[in-house]
Amino acid sequence: MENIASGIKMPAEKKVSIYTILNRWFFDGSKTTKIPDDVEKDKSISQMYLLYYFRSSPYGLIISKLFNNWNIFSLDRIELLYFLKECISLSGYKPPFIQKIPSKKNKLVDCLKEKYPFLKIEEIFMMVESIDKSDEKDNYYEMFGIYSPKAKKVTKAQREKVLKEKPSTKQAF
């Protein structure tokens, strides 16, 4: 926005994520505050957010057992968010920050996803990272058929040198 009279450009207002607004509402400490209008109108936060939010908590197994079925979608989304706020205020649970792993894809990631579909993508990226750091990286890539080792080209001089260094088996007898 520009202020025409003074000729000064005003910086654009930064947008705040719906998830940031929701987390602020969760941890405001009051049980009586209303859910923010932005969160109420936004449909991107669904009932599945309850399962996602508590996935690494001690309550994750219980909530997953009770709510991880199609019945979770019959619950009202707003009531579920109030329930989530109540759970947080009673337990004091704060989810850990899970850093997004940069998705530098290579052929090994695709091969591992195809061979081991039960692994999560984060686990595959961690596995590829550890393989890339290991001394046997070439062996792993060769094992999955990504590349095969190339034979070294040997010149005539190098071949003659190697043959001179090897003792002949006929001379030994």
C-alpha positions in Angstrom: 0.0 0.0 0.0 1.2 3.5 -0.7 0.4 6.6 1.2 -0.2 9.0 -1.8 0.0 12.2 0.2 3.4 11.5 1.8 4.8 9.3 -1.0 5.9 6.7 1.5 5.5 3.0 0.7 4.0 1.0 3.6 5.2 -2.6 3.9 2.7 -5.3 3.0 1.0 -6.9 6.0 2.4 -10.3 6.8 -0.2 -13.1 6.7 -0.3 -15.5 9.6 -0.9 -19.2 9.1 -4.1 -20.7 10.2 -2.1 -23.3 12.1 -0.2 -20.5 14.0 -3.5 -18.9 15.0 -4.9 -22.3 16.1 -1.8 -23.0 18.2 -2.0 -19.6 19.8 -5.6 -20.3 20.7 -4.7 -23.7 22.1 -2.1 -22.3 24.5 -3.7 -19.1 25.5 -4.4 -20.6 28.9 -8.1 -19.7 29.1 -10.9 -22.2 28.7 -13.5 -19.6 27.8 -12.0 -18.0 24.8 -13.9 -18.5 21.5 -12.3 -20.1 18.6 -10.9 -17.5 16.2 -13.0 -16.7 13.2 -10.2 -17.4 10.7 -9.9 -21.0 12.1 -13.7 -21.4 12.2 -14.1 -20.4 8.6 -11.1 -22.3 7.2 -11.9 -25.9 6.3 -8.3 -27.0 5.8 -8.0 -28.1 9.4 -10.1 -31.2 9.5 -10.9 -33.8 12.1 -7.8 -35.7 11.2 -5.8 -32.9 12.8 -6.6 -34.5 16.2 -4.7 -37.7 15.1 -1.8 -35.7 13.6 -1.5 -33.5 16.7 -1.2 -36.3 19.2 0.8 -38.7 17.1 3.9 -38.5 19.2 2.3 -38.0 22.6 1.7 -40.6 25.4 -2.0 -40.2 24.5 -1.4 -40.9 20.8 -2.2 -44.7 21.1 -5.4 -44.1 23.0 -6.7 -41.4 20.7 -5.7 -43.4 17.6 -7.5 -46.4 19.0 -10.7 -44.4 19.8 -10.8 -42.0 16.8 -8.8 -43.6 14.0 -11.8 -44.8 12.0 -14.5 -43.3 9.8 -16.6 -42.2 12.8 -14.1 -39.3 13.3 -15.7 -37.6 10.3 -19.1 -37.7 11.8 -17.9 -35.4 14.7 -18.3 -31.7 14.4 -15.0 -30.1 13.5 -15.4 -27.1 15.9 -16.4 -29.3 18.9 -13.4 -31.5 18.1 -11.1 -28.5 18.3 -12.6 -27.5 21.6 -12.0 -31.0 22.8 -8.4 -30.8 21.6 -7.9 -27.5 23.5 -9.3 -29.1 26.7 -7.0 -32.1 26.3 -4.0 -29.8 26.0 -5.0 -27.7 29.0 -5.5 -30.8 31.2 -2.4 -32.6 30.1 0.0 -29.7 29.3 1.1 -31.6 26.2 3.1 -29.6 23.7 3.9 -31.4 20.4 7.6 -31.5 19.5 8.9 -29.6 16.5 9.4 -32.0 13.6 11.7 -30.5 11.1 10.8 -31.1 7.5 13.5 -33.1 5.8 14.5 -31.5 2.5 13.4 -33.6 -0.3 16.5 -34.1 -2.4 15.2 -37.0 -4.4 17.5 -39.4 -6.1 17.0 -42.8 -7.7 17.8 -44.6 -4.4 14.7 -42.9 -2.8 12.5 -44.2 -5.5 14.0 -47.7 -5.3 13.6 -47.9 -1.6 10.0 -46.6 -1.7 9.2 -49.3 -4.2 11.0 -52.1 -2.4 9.9 -51.1 1.1 6.4 -49.5 0.9 5.8 -49.8 4.6 8.6 -47.2 5.5 7.6 -43.6 6.0 9.2 -41.1 3.6 11.2 -39.5 6.5 12.6 -42.9 7.3 13.6 -43.4 3.7 15.3 -40.0 3.6 17.2 -40.8 6.8 18.3 -44.2 5.3 19.5 -42.6 2.1 21.4 -39.9 4.1 23.2 -42.6 6.1 23.9 -44.6 3.0 25.4 -41.6 1.3 27.7 -41.0 4.2 28.9 -44.6 4.5 32.0 -46.0 2.9 30.0 -48.7 1.1 27.8 -46.2 -0.8 28.8 -47.6 -4.2 27.9 -51.2 -3.1 24.4 -50.1 -2.1 23.8 -48.2 -5.3 25.0 -51.1 -7.3 22.8 -53.5 -5.2 19.7 -51.5 -6.2 20.8 -51.4 -9.8 21.2 -47.6 -9.9 24.6 -47.8 -11.5 27.2 -50.4 -12.1 30.9 -50.0 -11.5 32.9 -49.1 -14.7 35.9 -51.2 -15.5 39.1 -49.1 -15.4 40.7 -48.7 -18.8 44.2 -50.1 -18.7 46.8 -49.0 -21.2 49.3 -51.4 -22.8 52.1 -49.9 -20.7 50.2 -50.5 -17.4 49.3 -54.1 -18.5 52.9 -54.9 -19.3 54.0 -53.5 -16.0 51.5 -55.6 -14.1 52.5 -58.7 -16.0 56.2 -58.1 -15.2 55.4 -57.8 -11.5 53.5 -61.0 -11.3 55.7 -64.1 -10.9 55.0 -66.7 -13.5 53.5 -69.9 -12.3 55.5 -71.9 -14.8 58.8 -70.7 -13.4 57.9 -71.8 -9.8 57.8 -75.4 -10.8 
